[in-house]
Amino acid sequence: MAVTIAYASGTVTNAAVGTENTLGSDPITDDGVFVLWVDLSAMNGGDEVELAIYEKVASAGTQRLVKKFSFADAQNEPHFTSPGFVLGHGWKMTLKLVAGAGTEDFDWRVDRIA
């Protein structure tokens, strides 16, 4: 089983409240099992972040929400790691600051497991 650490990576800088930031490209059509990592250590009291994964069921289909993860306030365990998702027809991962100062930075990466 091949593992590609940091298949995609980057930083959402000064995350704007209410903006859904795509992590990497949209859509991605490479297939495999993918895991999302996000450093949530910039979160403070009153902050709220949503992470989402979208995919198409068929290559000509519509990209729809697969799973959403929500976090509020400062995090005791600031490294989020998603379960592995089998993706490939046209997927994306996003980060949205729902509430906060709008000055938070979030490092992220997507690993490919297979």
C-alpha positions, 0 to 999 in steps of 0.5 A: 500500500502506497502512502503519499504524505502531503498529497496536497497541503497549505494554509488558510491565512486570515480565514474570513468569517463565512467563507468556505475555503477549498483546500487544494483544487476543485474538483480533484478526480484522482482516486484513492483513500484520502485523510484530511489533517487540520491544525485547529490550534489557532481557535479561541473562545467564540470561534467555530470552524466547519470542515467538509468533504464533498464527492460525486457518486458518478463522474458526470454527477453533482458534487454533494456533501459527504461529511461535515465536522464542526468545532467550537472554541479552543481545542484541547486536541488541536490536530484534527484527523479525519477517517479515510474516505474513498474518493475519486469522481470529483471531490474537494475538502473545505474549511469554513470559519463560521464565527471568530475574529477572521485573523486565524490561520489554519495549516492543513494537509491531505494524505493519500493512503492508496 
